[in-house]
Amino acid sequence: ACTELGIRTVAVYSEQDTGQMHRQKADEAYLIGRGLPPVQAYLHIPDIIKVAKENAVDAIHPGYGFLSERADFAQACLEAGVCFIGPSPEVVRKMGDKVEARAIAISAGVPVVPGTDAPISSLSEAQEFSQAYG
């Protein structure tokens, strides 16, 4: 979509992903996480922010999973002056805490599946819940 809109794209890739499509399709691509396994490379926030700052990146789309659920990444983008395409660091943090996310949903009137208001901390609590809800 960015290409069709004339927006320059910058990708990052791990050493193991040099031939991947996202690298080939981007206008520019930069290696991150040198020496790290792929998952760790893509979670290496300092390298990603460095690439963004050195290449005048305006915004970062974190993809799905991985960095999209990391409040510290959203915060690092904010501090670097790069737009994080996603919720604020505070919202990411709140939604990452499933107990807090559930409480927020309930207070907003969002229907939720059966669950507990706090983490289950004992076998008897787990058994009681499973007997009630399956």
Residue pairs with C-beta under 8 A, 6 or more apart in sequence:
2 8
2 9
3 9
3 25
3 27
8 27
8 28
9 25
9 26
9 27
9 28
10 26
10 27
10 28
10 29
10 30
10 51
10 52
10 55
10 57
11 22
11 23
11 25
11 26
11 28
11 29
11 30
12 29
12 30
12 31
12 32
12 42
12 47
12 48
12 51
13 20
13 22
13 23
13 29
13 30
13 31
13 32
14 31
14 32
14 33
14 36
14 37
14 38
14 41
14 42
15 31
15 33
15 34
15 35
15 36
15 41
16 37
16 38
16 41
17 23
17 38
18 31
22 29
23 29
28 55
30 51
30 55
32 41
32 42
32 44
32 47
32 48
32 51
33 40
33 41
33 42
33 43
33 44
33 47
34 41
36 44
39 66
41 47
42 66
42 67
43 66
43 67
43 70
45 67
45 70
45 72
45 73
45 76
48 60
48 67
48 73
49 76
49 77
49 80
49 82
51 57
52 60
52 77
52 80
52 82
53 80
53 82
57 82
58 82
58 83
59 82
59 83
59 84
59 85
60 77
60 82
60 83
60 84
60 85
61 85
61 86
62 68
62 70
62 73
62 74
62 84
62 85
62 86
67 73
68 86
68 92
69 92
69 95
69 96
70 92
71 89
71 90
71 92
71 93
71 96
72 89
73 84
74 84
74 86
74 87
74 88
74 89
74 92
75 89
77 83
77 84
78 84
78 88
78 89
86 92
87 95
94 100
94 101
94 104
95 101
99 117
99 118
99 119
102 112
102 115
102 117
103 117
105 112
106 112
114 132
114 133
116 125
116 129
120 126
120 129
